[in-house]
Amino acid sequence: MSTASTSHAPAPIASAWRSPAVVASVALLCCLLWGSSYPAIKGGYALFSISQSDLPGKLLFAGWRFVMAGGFVLLVATAMGKPVLQTFRAHPRQLLVLGATQTSLQYVFFYLGLAYTTGVKGAIMNATATFFSVLIAHWFYANDRLTPAKALGCVIGFAGVLTVTLGGNGELGGAFSWLGEGSVVLAALILAASSIYGKQLSQTVDAMAMTGWQLGLGGALLVLMGWGCGGQMGLPSWQALALLMYLALLSSAAFTLWSLLLKHNRVSQVTIYNFTVPVFGSVLSAWFLGETLWAWHYVLALAMVCLGIWLVTREARGMRKSGNA
């Protein structure tokens, strides 16, 4: 795999993407962008007048977002001289599978879940993608095993996510719904599994071209599903168009950068920063949507998630210092 990687990127560029400072800063930027999508999506439901039960409308909303995002990435990739058409001609089936899973299937459940839960809770519950990624990577990569320190960090972080399901009286399950939180967790599992597939594919194709096709093809499938179910969506205002453009741009930037990080680093070394998405998402949802953040179980959940980040990143740094990375 290292041979395939160096054939697509000069050694200095590959080395830069493996720098701990670059990994941390770029991963956190991606997580900030993804965190901002929680209030943006819920705000979009209001701007586009998409009701809670309007699944076809949600599919169109998500579909057009990713069609635009994929188009942005492919245009930039073409301007940079990337092998955009060659990538599709050589791997049409693999790109369609990646788009159908990492974009279409994931966001069917993600958009459905956000309609039935708050942005704060959805952001915290979606952190389960990190645990799924670490567990799946343990079985797929010999150099990405689940160590005791990493396991402890995941357990504490996952316990923090479970804390979100505590109701105001402290009883487990009182604040959990399968359509809401359950759909968000299922979306996280799909994301984790498809990210492993995307990492494998990125070793043999240009990561930027792959990301553009993944977003565009996945978005097109969502649009077709929305139309097939009788969905309709117009552009009622310039604010609605601006929000849709923002969602498309954040996806194109974040997914491209994330794919490059996964191409040059171990899966858990990158995906552990997913723990920060609920922090960003919760704070931004509380800020822009006026949702409750300072309930005791939300604060406890975020604190435990942050502790999980510290434990796993400390373990990862120790491995790098000992020369095992």
Short mmCIF file of the C-alpha atoms (twelve columns), coordinates in Angstrom:
data_MODEL
# 
_entry.id   MODEL 
# 
loop_
_atom_site.group_PDB 
_atom_site.id 
_atom_site.type_symbol 
_atom_site.label_atom_id 
_atom_site.label_alt_id 
_atom_site.label_comp_id 
_atom_site.label_asym_id 
_atom_site.label_seq_id 
_atom_site.Cartn_x 
_atom_site.Cartn_y 
_atom_site.Cartn_z 
_atom_site.pdbx_PDB_model_num 
ATOM 1   C CA . MET A 1   0.000   0.000  0.000   1 
ATOM 2   C CA . SER A 2   2.860   2.400  0.706   1 
ATOM 3   C CA . THR A 3   4.097   1.900  -2.864  1 
ATOM 4   C CA . ALA A 4   0.704   2.877  -4.260  1 
ATOM 5   C CA . SER A 5   0.602   5.951  -2.050  1 
ATOM 6   C CA . THR A 6   4.033   7.265  -3.045  1 
ATOM 7   C CA . SER A 7   3.251   6.802  -6.718  1 
ATOM 8   C CA . HIS A 8   0.457   9.334  -6.434  1 
ATOM 9   C CA . ALA A 9   2.163   11.923 -4.186  1 
ATOM 10  C CA . PRO A 10  5.755   13.127 -3.840  1 
ATOM 11  C CA . ALA A 11  7.465   12.017 -0.645  1 
ATOM 12  C CA . PRO A 12  7.606   15.529 0.935   1 
ATOM 13  C CA . ILE A 13  3.852   16.002 0.422   1 
ATOM 14  C CA . ALA A 14  3.054   12.593 1.907   1 
ATOM 15  C CA . SER A 15  5.343   13.344 4.857   1 
ATOM 16  C CA . ALA A 16  3.592   16.682 5.462   1 
ATOM 17  C CA . TRP A 17  0.211   14.975 5.658   1 
ATOM 18  C CA . ARG A 18  1.642   12.651 8.339   1 
ATOM 19  C CA . SER A 19  2.860   15.505 10.528  1 
ATOM 20  C CA . PRO A 20  1.103   15.393 13.944  1 
ATOM 21  C CA . ALA A 21  0.450   19.148 13.781  1 
ATOM 22  C CA . VAL A 22  -1.068  18.892 10.298  1 
ATOM 23  C CA . VAL A 23  -3.197  15.882 11.238  1 
ATOM 24  C CA . ALA A 24  -4.527  17.637 14.345  1 
ATOM 25  C CA . SER A 25  -5.236  21.016 12.730  1 
ATOM 26  C CA . VAL A 26  -6.801  19.671 9.529   1 
ATOM 27  C CA . ALA A 27  -8.863  17.042 11.349  1 
ATOM 28  C CA . LEU A 28  -10.169 19.658 13.798  1 
ATOM 29  C CA . LEU A 29  -11.078 21.987 10.922  1 
ATOM 30  C CA . CYS A 30  -13.038 19.171 9.265   1 
ATOM 31  C CA . CYS A 31  -14.794 18.404 12.534  1 
ATOM 32  C CA . LEU A 32  -15.686 22.069 13.034  1 
ATOM 33  C CA . LEU A 33  -17.221 22.180 9.561   1 
ATOM 34  C CA . TRP A 34  -19.156 18.954 10.168  1 
ATOM 35  C CA . GLY A 35  -20.258 20.222 13.571  1 
ATOM 36  C CA . SER A 36  -21.716 23.316 11.941  1 
ATOM 37  C CA . SER A 37  -23.868 21.129 9.702   1 
ATOM 38  C CA . TYR A 38  -26.181 20.171 12.604  1 
ATOM 39  C CA . PRO A 39  -27.715 23.625 13.093  1 
ATOM 40  C CA . ALA A 40  -27.449 24.307 9.348   1 
ATOM 41  C CA . ILE A 41  -29.490 21.231 8.418   1 
ATOM 42  C CA . LYS A 42  -32.149 21.894 11.031  1 
ATOM 43  C CA . GLY A 43  -32.259 25.533 9.939   1 
ATOM 44  C CA . GLY A 44  -32.637 24.328 6.361   1 
ATOM 45  C CA . TYR A 45  -35.733 22.326 7.272   1 
ATOM 46  C CA . ALA A 46  -37.325 25.580 8.389   1 
ATOM 47  C CA . LEU A 47  -36.131 27.653 5.415   1 
ATOM 48  C CA . PHE A 48  -37.289 25.058 2.866   1 
ATOM 49  C CA . SER A 49  -40.504 24.290 4.810   1 
ATOM 50  C CA . ILE A 50  -39.630 20.580 5.095   1 
ATOM 51  C CA . SER A 51  -41.857 19.009 7.715   1 
ATOM 52  C CA . GLN A 52  -40.715 16.344 10.175  1 
ATOM 53  C CA . SER A 53  -42.495 13.550 8.269   1 
ATOM 54  C CA . ASP A 54  -41.453 14.719 4.772   1 
ATOM 55  C CA . LEU A 55  -38.783 12.093 3.998   1 
ATOM 56  C CA . PRO A 56  -38.823 12.734 0.195   1 
ATOM 57  C CA . GLY A 57  -38.166 16.420 0.885   1 
ATOM 58  C CA . LYS A 58  -35.249 15.527 3.135   1 
ATOM 59  C CA . LEU A 59  -33.794 13.254 0.433   1 
ATOM 60  C CA . LEU A 60  -33.936 16.084 -2.098  1 
ATOM 61  C CA . PHE A 61  -32.442 18.556 0.384   1 
ATOM 62  C CA . ALA A 62  -29.542 16.193 1.082   1 
ATOM 63  C CA . GLY A 63  -29.231 15.110 -2.550  1 
ATOM 64  C CA . TRP A 64  -28.859 18.575 -4.053  1 
ATOM 65  C CA . ARG A 65  -26.377 19.472 -1.326  1 
ATOM 66  C CA . PHE A 66  -24.083 16.602 -2.286  1 
ATOM 67  C CA . VAL A 67  -24.552 16.950 -6.034  1 
ATOM 68  C CA . MET A 68  -23.326 20.527 -5.651  1 
ATOM 69  C CA . ALA A 69  -20.539 19.488 -3.276  1 
ATOM 70  C CA . GLY A 70  -19.327 16.787 -5.651  1 
ATOM 71  C CA . GLY A 71  -19.424 19.240 -8.541  1 
ATOM 72  C CA . PHE A 72  -17.312 21.745 -6.591  1 
ATOM 73  C CA . VAL A 73  -14.687 19.122 -5.773  1 
ATOM 74  C CA . LEU A 74  -14.511 17.796 -9.337  1 
ATOM 75  C CA . LEU A 75  -14.167 21.301 -10.792 1 
ATOM 76  C CA . VAL A 76  -11.295 22.139 -8.451  1 
ATOM 77  C CA . ALA A 77  -9.694  18.739 -9.077  1 
ATOM 78  C CA . THR A 78  -9.886  19.303 -12.845 1 
ATOM 79  C CA . ALA A 79  -8.328  22.767 -12.490 1 
ATOM 80  C CA . MET A 80  -5.491  21.180 -10.479 1 
ATOM 81  C CA . GLY A 81  -4.842  18.622 -13.219 1 
ATOM 82  C CA . LYS A 82  -6.226  15.651 -11.294 1 
ATOM 83  C CA . PRO A 83  -7.258  12.536 -13.299 1 
ATOM 84  C CA . VAL A 84  -11.001 13.095 -12.813 1 
ATOM 85  C CA . LEU A 85  -12.413 11.294 -15.874 1 
ATOM 86  C CA . GLN A 86  -9.716  8.624  -15.820 1 
ATOM 87  C CA . THR A 87  -10.583 7.822  -12.200 1 
ATOM 88  C CA . PHE A 88  -14.241 7.236  -13.029 1 
ATOM 89  C CA . ARG A 89  -13.488 5.183  -16.140 1 
ATOM 90  C CA . ALA A 90  -11.096 2.941  -14.217 1 
ATOM 91  C CA . HIS A 91  -13.254 2.451  -11.094 1 
ATOM 92  C CA . PRO A 92  -16.958 3.133  -11.865 1 
ATOM 93  C CA . ARG A 93  -18.313 0.291  -9.722  1 
ATOM 94  C CA . GLN A 94  -16.143 1.078  -6.694  1 
ATOM 95  C CA . LEU A 95  -17.002 4.788  -6.834  1 
ATOM 96  C CA . LEU A 96  -20.708 4.018  -7.108  1 
ATOM 97  C CA . VAL A 97  -20.523 1.670  -4.107  1 
ATOM 98  C CA . LEU A 98  -18.692 4.306  -2.076  1 
ATOM 99  C CA . GLY A 99  -21.166 7.021  -3.062  1 
ATOM 100 C CA . ALA A 100 -24.162 4.802  -2.354  1 
ATOM 101 C CA . THR A 101 -22.899 3.935  1.142   1 
ATOM 102 C CA . GLN A 102 -20.850 6.855  2.479   1 
ATOM 103 C CA . THR A 103 -23.158 9.511  1.007   1 
ATOM 104 C CA . SER A 104 -26.581 8.103  0.048   1 
ATOM 105 C CA . LEU A 105 -27.271 5.466  2.692   1 
ATOM 106 C CA . GLN A 106 -25.539 7.316  5.525   1 
ATOM 107 C CA . TYR A 107 -27.389 10.563 4.935   1 
ATOM 108 C CA . VAL A 108 -30.795 8.932  4.514   1 
ATOM 109 C CA . PHE A 109 -30.561 7.973  8.187   1 
ATOM 110 C CA . PHE A 110 -28.671 11.096 9.250   1 
ATOM 111 C CA . TYR A 111 -31.229 13.540 7.846   1 
ATOM 112 C CA . LEU A 112 -34.095 11.385 9.117   1 
ATOM 113 C CA . GLY A 113 -32.578 11.231 12.600  1 
ATOM 114 C CA . LEU A 114 -32.012 14.989 12.847  1 
ATOM 115 C CA . ALA A 115 -35.691 15.589 12.112  1 
ATOM 116 C CA . TYR A 116 -36.644 13.651 15.266  1 
ATOM 117 C CA . THR A 117 -33.996 14.865 17.716  1 
ATOM 118 C CA . THR A 118 -32.262 18.084 18.686  1 
ATOM 119 C CA . GLY A 119 -29.047 19.293 17.089  1 
ATOM 120 C CA . VAL A 120 -27.252 18.981 20.434  1 
ATOM 121 C CA . LYS A 121 -28.281 15.357 20.992  1 
ATOM 122 C CA . GLY A 122 -27.734 14.404 17.354  1 
ATOM 123 C CA . ALA A 123 -24.215 15.824 17.429  1 
ATOM 124 C CA . ILE A 124 -23.295 13.873 20.553  1 
ATOM 125 C CA . MET A 125 -24.877 10.600 19.392  1 
ATOM 126 C CA . ASN A 126 -23.064 10.787 16.049  1 
ATOM 127 C CA . ALA A 127 -19.739 10.483 17.924  1 
ATOM 128 C CA . THR A 128 -20.331 6.720  17.916  1 
ATOM 129 C CA . ALA A 129 -18.779 6.780  14.420  1 
ATOM 130 C CA . THR A 130 -15.406 7.087  16.140  1 
ATOM 131 C CA . PHE A 131 -15.868 3.925  18.196  1 
ATOM 132 C CA . PHE A 132 -17.136 1.968  15.217  1 
ATOM 133 C CA . SER A 133 -14.155 3.130  13.123  1 
ATOM 134 C CA . VAL A 134 -11.615 2.126  15.772  1 
ATOM 135 C CA . LEU A 135 -13.230 -1.296 16.255  1 
ATOM 136 C CA . ILE A 136 -13.484 -1.995 12.524  1 
ATOM 137 C CA . ALA A 137 -9.899  -0.832 11.928  1 
ATOM 138 C CA . HIS A 138 -8.718  -3.285 14.597  1 
ATOM 139 C CA . TRP A 139 -9.889  -6.177 12.417  1 
ATOM 140 C CA . PHE A 140 -8.715  -4.774 9.078   1 
ATOM 141 C CA . TYR A 141 -5.254  -3.337 9.803   1 
ATOM 142 C CA . ALA A 142 -2.380  -5.043 11.617  1 
ATOM 143 C CA . ASN A 143 -0.833  -1.659 12.537  1 
ATOM 144 C CA . ASP A 144 -4.090  -0.254 13.941  1 
ATOM 145 C CA . ARG A 145 -4.880  -2.635 16.800  1 
ATOM 146 C CA . LEU A 146 -7.036  -1.800 19.797  1 
ATOM 147 C CA . THR A 147 -4.558  -1.116 22.625  1 
ATOM 148 C CA . PRO A 148 -5.527  -0.865 26.314  1 
ATOM 149 C CA . ALA A 149 -5.190  2.941  26.378  1 
ATOM 150 C CA . LYS A 150 -7.195  3.306  23.169  1 
ATOM 151 C CA . ALA A 151 -9.850  0.922  24.476  1 
ATOM 152 C CA . LEU A 152 -10.157 2.860  27.746  1 
ATOM 153 C CA . GLY A 153 -10.569 6.123  25.847  1 
ATOM 154 C CA . CYS A 154 -13.257 4.581  23.646  1 
ATOM 155 C CA . VAL A 155 -15.115 3.108  26.618  1 
ATOM 156 C CA . ILE A 156 -15.185 6.432  28.457  1 
ATOM 157 C CA . GLY A 157 -16.184 8.303  25.327  1 
ATOM 158 C CA . PHE A 158 -18.896 5.797  24.461  1 
ATOM 159 C CA . ALA A 159 -20.215 5.999  28.012  1 
ATOM 160 C CA . GLY A 160 -20.412 9.743  27.509  1 
ATOM 161 C CA . VAL A 161 -22.489 9.244  24.383  1 
ATOM 162 C CA . LEU A 162 -24.809 6.916  26.306  1 
ATOM 163 C CA . THR A 163 -25.213 9.606  28.967  1 
ATOM 164 C CA . VAL A 164 -27.151 11.646 26.412  1 
ATOM 165 C CA . THR A 165 -29.973 9.088  26.641  1 
ATOM 166 C CA . LEU A 166 -30.519 9.923  30.287  1 
ATOM 167 C CA . GLY A 167 -33.736 11.790 30.924  1 
ATOM 168 C CA . GLY A 168 -34.113 14.653 33.341  1 
ATOM 169 C CA . ASN A 169 -34.913 12.190 36.143  1 
ATOM 170 C CA . GLY A 170 -31.704 10.238 35.490  1 
ATOM 171 C CA . GLU A 171 -33.415 7.168  34.005  1 
ATOM 172 C CA . LEU A 172 -31.798 5.472  31.019  1 
ATOM 173 C CA . GLY A 173 -33.799 5.378  27.795  1 
ATOM 174 C CA . GLY A 174 -36.311 8.072  28.618  1 
ATOM 175 C CA . ALA A 175 -34.849 10.444 26.036  1 
ATOM 176 C CA . PHE A 176 -34.106 7.926  23.245  1 
ATOM 177 C CA . SER A 177 -36.116 7.354  20.066  1 
ATOM 178 C CA . TRP A 178 -35.323 4.919  17.268  1 
ATOM 179 C CA . LEU A 179 -36.330 7.382  14.561  1 
ATOM 180 C CA . GLY A 180 -34.199 10.136 16.103  1 
ATOM 181 C CA . GLU A 181 -31.129 8.994  18.013  1 
ATOM 182 C CA . GLY A 182 -31.351 5.459  16.626  1 
ATOM 183 C CA . SER A 183 -31.150 6.694  13.023  1 
ATOM 184 C CA . VAL A 184 -28.197 8.937  13.863  1 
ATOM 185 C CA . VAL A 185 -26.285 6.015  15.411  1 
ATOM 186 C CA . LEU A 186 -27.047 3.814  12.384  1 
ATOM 187 C CA . ALA A 187 -25.751 6.583  10.119  1 
ATOM 188 C CA . ALA A 188 -22.563 6.656  12.218  1 
ATOM 189 C CA . LEU A 189 -22.061 2.909  11.773  1 
ATOM 190 C CA . ILE A 190 -22.506 3.203  8.007   1 
ATOM 191 C CA . LEU A 191 -20.021 6.087  7.922   1 
ATOM 192 C CA . ALA A 192 -17.420 4.103  9.861   1 
ATOM 193 C CA . ALA A 193 -17.679 1.031  7.632   1 
ATOM 194 C CA . SER A 194 -17.689 3.007  4.382   1 
ATOM 195 C CA . SER A 195 -14.684 5.065  5.533   1 
ATOM 196 C CA . ILE A 196 -12.642 1.861  5.732   1 
ATOM 197 C CA . TYR A 197 -13.673 1.043  2.161   1 
ATOM 198 C CA . GLY A 198 -12.824 4.594  1.094   1 
ATOM 199 C CA . LYS A 199 -9.360  4.325  2.658   1 
ATOM 200 C CA . GLN A 200 -8.685  1.131  0.728   1 
ATOM 201 C CA . LEU A 201 -9.819  2.718  -2.537  1 
ATOM 202 C CA . SER A 202 -7.809  5.901  -1.936  1 
ATOM 203 C CA . GLN A 203 -4.595  3.872  -2.047  1 
ATOM 204 C CA . THR A 204 -5.075  3.250  -5.773  1 
ATOM 205 C CA . VAL A 205 -6.913  6.384  -6.970  1 
ATOM 206 C CA . ASP A 206 -6.553  10.124 -6.539  1 
ATOM 207 C CA . ALA A 207 -8.233  11.019 -3.219  1 
ATOM 208 C CA . MET A 208 -9.680  14.305 -4.455  1 
ATOM 209 C CA . ALA A 209 -11.212 12.807 -7.590  1 
ATOM 210 C CA . MET A 210 -12.547 9.911  -5.514  1 
ATOM 211 C CA . THR A 211 -14.206 12.314 -3.070  1 
ATOM 212 C CA . GLY A 212 -15.824 14.343 -5.835  1 
ATOM 213 C CA . TRP A 213 -17.327 11.290 -7.519  1 
ATOM 214 C CA . GLN A 214 -18.401 9.822  -4.181  1 
ATOM 215 C CA . LEU A 215 -20.293 12.987 -3.213  1 
ATOM 216 C CA . GLY A 216 -21.742 13.603 -6.669  1 
ATOM 217 C CA . LEU A 217 -22.896 10.040 -7.346  1 
ATOM 218 C CA . GLY A 218 -24.257 9.624  -3.820  1 
ATOM 219 C CA . GLY A 219 -26.095 12.942 -4.089  1 
ATOM 220 C CA . ALA A 220 -27.579 11.987 -7.459  1 
ATOM 221 C CA . LEU A 221 -28.914 8.754  -5.963  1 
ATOM 222 C CA . LEU A 222 -30.544 10.745 -3.137  1 
ATOM 223 C CA . VAL A 223 -32.172 13.124 -5.644  1 
ATOM 224 C CA . LEU A 224 -33.514 10.181 -7.669  1 
ATOM 225 C CA . MET A 225 -34.897 8.571  -4.506  1 
ATOM 226 C CA . GLY A 226 -36.515 11.841 -3.474  1 
ATOM 227 C CA . TRP A 227 -38.130 12.308 -6.872  1 
ATOM 228 C CA . GLY A 228 -39.182 8.651  -6.959  1 
ATOM 229 C CA . CYS A 229 -40.985 9.122  -3.650  1 
ATOM 230 C CA . GLY A 230 -42.802 12.198 -4.936  1 
ATOM 231 C CA . GLY A 231 -40.647 14.818 -3.239  1 
ATOM 232 C CA . GLN A 232 -40.548 18.458 -4.300  1 
ATOM 233 C CA . MET A 233 -38.186 21.256 -3.327  1 
ATOM 234 C CA . GLY A 234 -37.866 24.804 -4.606  1 
ATOM 235 C CA . LEU A 235 -35.740 27.787 -3.575  1 
ATOM 236 C CA . PRO A 236 -38.083 29.968 -1.484  1 
ATOM 237 C CA . SER A 237 -35.516 32.653 -0.581  1 
ATOM 238 C CA . TRP A 238 -31.930 33.792 -1.008  1 
ATOM 239 C CA . GLN A 239 -31.269 32.698 2.570   1 
ATOM 240 C CA . ALA A 240 -32.283 29.149 1.644   1 
ATOM 241 C CA . LEU A 241 -29.955 29.175 -1.374  1 
ATOM 242 C CA . ALA A 242 -27.089 30.584 0.710   1 
ATOM 243 C CA . LEU A 243 -27.524 27.889 3.344   1 
ATOM 244 C CA . LEU A 244 -27.622 25.139 0.700   1 
ATOM 245 C CA . MET A 245 -24.436 26.554 -0.841  1 
ATOM 246 C CA . TYR A 246 -22.748 26.613 2.571   1 
ATOM 247 C CA . LEU A 247 -23.652 22.983 3.249   1 
ATOM 248 C CA . ALA A 248 -22.307 21.989 -0.169  1 
ATOM 249 C CA . LEU A 249 -19.051 23.887 0.319   1 
ATOM 250 C CA . LEU A 250 -18.419 22.538 3.819   1 
ATOM 251 C CA . SER A 251 -18.951 18.988 2.560   1 
ATOM 252 C CA . SER A 252 -16.612 19.418 -0.410  1 
ATOM 253 C CA . ALA A 253 -13.850 20.917 1.745   1 
ATOM 254 C CA . ALA A 254 -14.206 18.587 4.732   1 
ATOM 255 C CA . PHE A 255 -14.536 15.326 2.797   1 
ATOM 256 C CA . THR A 256 -11.576 16.146 0.540   1 
ATOM 257 C CA . LEU A 257 -9.292  17.000 3.459   1 
ATOM 258 C CA . TRP A 258 -10.506 13.984 5.473   1 
ATOM 259 C CA . SER A 259 -9.840  11.597 2.574   1 
ATOM 260 C CA . LEU A 260 -6.289  12.945 2.253   1 
ATOM 261 C CA . LEU A 261 -5.688  12.432 5.971   1 
ATOM 262 C CA . LEU A 262 -6.979  8.846  5.813   1 
ATOM 263 C CA . LYS A 263 -4.829  8.169  2.751   1 
ATOM 264 C CA . HIS A 264 -1.603  8.974  4.606   1 
ATOM 265 C CA . ASN A 265 -2.373  7.985  8.216   1 
ATOM 266 C CA . ARG A 266 -3.785  5.151  10.287  1 
ATOM 267 C CA . VAL A 267 -7.579  5.187  10.532  1 
ATOM 268 C CA . SER A 268 -7.806  5.581  14.314  1 
ATOM 269 C CA . GLN A 269 -5.124  8.293  14.285  1 
ATOM 270 C CA . VAL A 270 -7.481  10.451 12.203  1 
ATOM 271 C CA . THR A 271 -10.978 9.345  13.183  1 
ATOM 272 C CA . ILE A 272 -10.338 9.849  16.887  1 
ATOM 273 C CA . TYR A 273 -10.833 13.561 16.256  1 
ATOM 274 C CA . ASN A 274 -14.454 12.745 15.432  1 
ATOM 275 C CA . PHE A 275 -14.924 13.085 19.193  1 
ATOM 276 C CA . THR A 276 -14.767 16.863 18.700  1 
ATOM 277 C CA . VAL A 277 -17.682 16.922 16.250  1 
ATOM 278 C CA . PRO A 278 -20.249 16.602 19.073  1 
ATOM 279 C CA . VAL A 279 -18.530 19.416 20.949  1 
ATOM 280 C CA . PHE A 280 -18.656 21.737 17.944  1 
ATOM 281 C CA . GLY A 281 -22.117 20.547 16.934  1 
ATOM 282 C CA . SER A 282 -23.591 20.909 20.405  1 
ATOM 283 C CA . VAL A 283 -22.181 24.372 21.035  1 
ATOM 284 C CA . LEU A 284 -23.186 25.661 17.592  1 
ATOM 285 C CA . SER A 285 -26.671 24.125 17.852  1 
ATOM 286 C CA . ALA A 286 -27.181 25.745 21.241  1 
ATOM 287 C CA . TRP A 287 -25.900 29.043 19.868  1 
ATOM 288 C CA . PHE A 288 -27.805 29.209 16.571  1 
ATOM 289 C CA . LEU A 289 -30.931 27.188 17.413  1 
ATOM 290 C CA . GLY A 290 -31.365 28.213 21.037  1 
ATOM 291 C CA . GLU A 291 -31.299 24.578 22.198  1 
ATOM 292 C CA . THR A 292 -30.451 23.492 25.725  1 
ATOM 293 C CA . LEU A 293 -26.799 22.608 26.248  1 
ATOM 294 C CA . TRP A 294 -26.238 23.105 29.961  1 
ATOM 295 C CA . ALA A 295 -28.434 20.239 31.199  1 
ATOM 296 C CA . TRP A 296 -26.293 18.126 33.523  1 
ATOM 297 C CA . HIS A 297 -26.331 15.001 31.337  1 
ATOM 298 C CA . TYR A 298 -25.249 16.973 28.234  1 
ATOM 299 C CA . VAL A 299 -22.359 18.597 30.109  1 
ATOM 300 C CA . LEU A 300 -21.311 15.246 31.582  1 
ATOM 301 C CA . ALA A 301 -21.522 13.588 28.167  1 
ATOM 302 C CA . LEU A 302 -19.322 16.219 26.527  1 
ATOM 303 C CA . ALA A 303 -16.783 16.044 29.373  1 
ATOM 304 C CA . MET A 304 -16.517 12.259 29.047  1 
ATOM 305 C CA . VAL A 305 -16.156 12.495 25.280  1 
ATOM 306 C CA . CYS A 306 -13.333 15.028 25.664  1 
ATOM 307 C CA . LEU A 307 -11.612 12.773 28.211  1 
ATOM 308 C CA . GLY A 308 -11.830 9.952  25.697  1 
ATOM 309 C CA . ILE A 309 -10.092 12.159 23.120  1 
ATOM 310 C CA . TRP A 310 -7.271  12.959 25.516  1 
ATOM 311 C CA . LEU A 311 -6.686  9.319  26.433  1 
ATOM 312 C CA . VAL A 312 -6.557  8.068  22.862  1 
ATOM 313 C CA . THR A 313 -4.491  10.924 21.453  1 
ATOM 314 C CA . ARG A 314 -2.031  10.554 24.345  1 
ATOM 315 C CA . GLU A 315 -1.718  6.878  23.467  1 
ATOM 316 C CA . ALA A 316 -1.231  7.683  19.785  1 
ATOM 317 C CA . ARG A 317 1.532   10.218 20.548  1 
ATOM 318 C CA . GLY A 318 3.285   7.651  22.708  1 
ATOM 319 C CA . MET A 319 3.299   5.185  19.821  1 
ATOM 320 C CA . ARG A 320 4.763   7.831  17.485  1 
ATOM 321 C CA . LYS A 321 7.540   8.635  19.978  1 
ATOM 322 C CA . SER A 322 8.437   4.947  20.274  1 
ATOM 323 C CA . GLY A 323 8.732   4.643  16.489  1 
ATOM 324 C CA . ASN A 324 5.726   2.383  15.956  1 
ATOM 325 C CA . ALA A 325 3.637   4.791  13.879  1 
# 
